[in-house]
């Protein structure tokens, strides 16, 4: 029985470290300015989706983070590439690992469209999982 508890404890610790977070680098005024429309769009999405169970949206000066269960999505701006970037990380518990995919957009509008589409996918998933919950 203690072996099961130890394996569970390690698995929980590993899951806690999955969400992609960009390391805080030097403050960059260009990146903060470029991200302003992204942060504004994310704030609208957060308000619109406030009732979606377990969907988390965090807005920071260096990016926007979406989380739903074991799916995590980060949007930011890379001033060196002059491009908007994103990372999506999915835990594949059946396969025993994670999958990460990176994205790049040339314009704020393209990045915002990607955020909208990601939210639509996450809402669909949240709704499907909500239907699986036992009713009380």
C-alpha positions, -999 to 999 in steps of 0.1 A, spaced: 0 0 0 28 24 8 43 18 -27 10 30 -43 10 61 -21 46 69 -30 39 65 -67 8 87 -64 28 114 -45 55 115 -72 29 116 -100 11 145 -83 44 164 -79 53 158 -116 19 171 -128 23 203 -107 53 212 -128 37 208 -163 22 242 -170 44 261 -195 56 293 -180 81 316 -197 109 325 -174 108 362 -164 135 379 -184 145 415 -187 116 439 -188 110 448 -224 89 478 -233 84 466 -269 71 432 -257 47 448 -232 34 473 -258 30 445 -284 11 424 -258 -14 451 -249 -41 440 -275 -35 403 -264 -40 411 -228 -72 431 -236 -86 403 -257 -77 378 -229 -95 400 -204 -127 399 -226 -123 361 -230 -119 357 -192 -151 378 -186 -171 359 -213 -160 325 -201 -161 331 -163 -188 305 -159 -168 277 -176 -160 253 -148 -122 248 -143 -111 271 -171 -84 294 -157 -71 325 -175 -42 345 -161 -30 377 -176 4 390 -168 28 417 -182 48 391 -202 19 369 -215 -14 352 -211 -19 317 -197 -49 294 -202 -53 262 -182 -79 235 -182 -72 203 -163 -40 189 -179 -40 213 -209 -20 245 -207 -15 273 -232 7 303 -230 7 333 -254 35 359 -254 57 381 -276 93 376 -287 109 410 -294 139 394 -311 117 376 -336 92 405 -337 65 378 -335 38 366 -312 45 331 -298 26 304 -280 32 271 -263 6 244 -256 14 216 -232 -8 186 -229 -3 158 -204 -8 124 -220 -14 103 -190 -23 72 -210 10 74 -228 29 84 -196 43 117 -209 36 152 -222 33 168 -256 44 204 -262 37 223 -294 50 258 -302 33 284 -324 42 317 -340 21 345 -354 32 376 -372 3 399 -360 -17 405 -329 -49 398 -348 -36 363 -358 -26 356 -322 -60 368 -309 -78 345 -334 -57 316 -321 -67 324 -285 -103 325 -295 -100 291 -313 -82 276 -283 -108 289 -259 -135 273 -281 -117 239 -279 -112 243 -242 -149 252 -236 -160 221 -256 -137 199 -236 -149 215 -203 -185 210 -213 -179 173 -223 -162 166 -190 -189 184 -170 -214 160 -186 -194 130 -172 -196 143 -136 -220 124 -114 -252 143 -108 -262 150 -72 
